[in-house]
Amino acid sequence: MRSIQKIRRLFWFAVVFIFLMSASILLMPIAVKMGEQDRKMTVLIGVVFWLSAIAGYVLIAMANAERKWFIIRKIDGNVKMNCHPGIATFFTNVPATVFDVTMILSFLMLIIINFTDWRNEYVTYVLLFLMV
């Protein structure tokens, strides 16, 4: 059971880091305005974005490696388990459905807003945050 707890812990830490990455998008317009006088805030937001992105995806890879090790050692050894990759799987459970619909609607709204006067407004950053 320690392996399952480790996998969950790695996964939720990855979720936190990816949330930080997407939340940093919300701060980008503020950093740009402040960056006109001082570049420190722009650099800080960029560093938060990239470090949290790298950490999040490294933790996902670690959780997946731990999951595969657990399946090989503790269960039947069939790592594939007739599953599709996460990038090609939508609407598999209630939380996934909520986030998949949010991502799709945000993407569509970004496309629509691109053809309006709102494309240079803060709503673009909010939609990008929701999409990511």
Secondary structure, 3 states (H helix, E strand, C coil): CHHHHHHHHHHHHHHHHHHHHHHHHHHHHHHHHHHCCCCHHHHHHHHHHHHHHHHHHHHHHHHHHHHHHHHHHHCCCCCCCCCCCHHHCCCCCHHHHHHHHHHHHHHHHHHHHCCCHHHHCHHHHHHHHHHC
